[in-house]
Amino acid sequence: MSKIVAVESLSLDGVMQAPGRADEDERGGFDHGGWTTRYNDSTKGRIMAAGMADAGPLLFGRRTYEDFFKVWPGRRDNPFSEVLDNTQKYVVSTTMREPLPWKNSTLVKGDVAKSVARLKEETAKNIVVLGSGVLMQSLMRHGLVDELVLLFHPLLLGSGRRLFEDGGPYREFQLADAQPTTTGVIIATYRKPLNP
């Protein structure tokens, strides 16, 4: 049985919206897109690359999947495109239909909690969630997230969509690792306790 591992970039006030590009997600008038880019360094790159090398399939919500598909396939200027292209991708969506546009992509059908729980049972390697805020909130409500890799960036955005919604469930995690980067990002890994 695999684990669900969520890898999420956050501001200190918990915002996850549009970390990579100015035009990535302007919902709600959000105008701080691309807020993570000035914090990239070799430490962050090395840790993220090591995590991707050990990971199994990816699990996306529709919005993040479509955004990744616009940016990553076929690029050769980075170490991530080939891995993303060749990795099995599962997509949770009620509006998309197969065949999905990016190779190695499968639509997750039916009840999200039951379908993802079944994926965990059937998959040997850990399933990684990148971004996908709405999906993450659903997975958290159903207790399906086993590990959080949170990249805390040293800034307050003051507005934007947050990873953890108000009224979400009570959950405990244990700190497994924390590594600072040269730009002040803290990469903290939290795991669900074995015996909660």
Secondary structure, 3 states (H helix, E strand, C coil): CCCEEEEEEEECCCECCCCCCCCCCCHHHCCCCCCCHHHCCHHHHHHHHHHHHHCCCEEEEHHHHHHHHHHCCCCCCCCCHHHHHHCCEEEECCCCCCCCCCCCEEEECCCHHHHHHHHHHHCCCCEEEECCHHHHHHHHHCCCCCEEEEEEECCCCCCCCECCCCCCCCCCCEEEEEEECCCCCEEEEEECCCCC
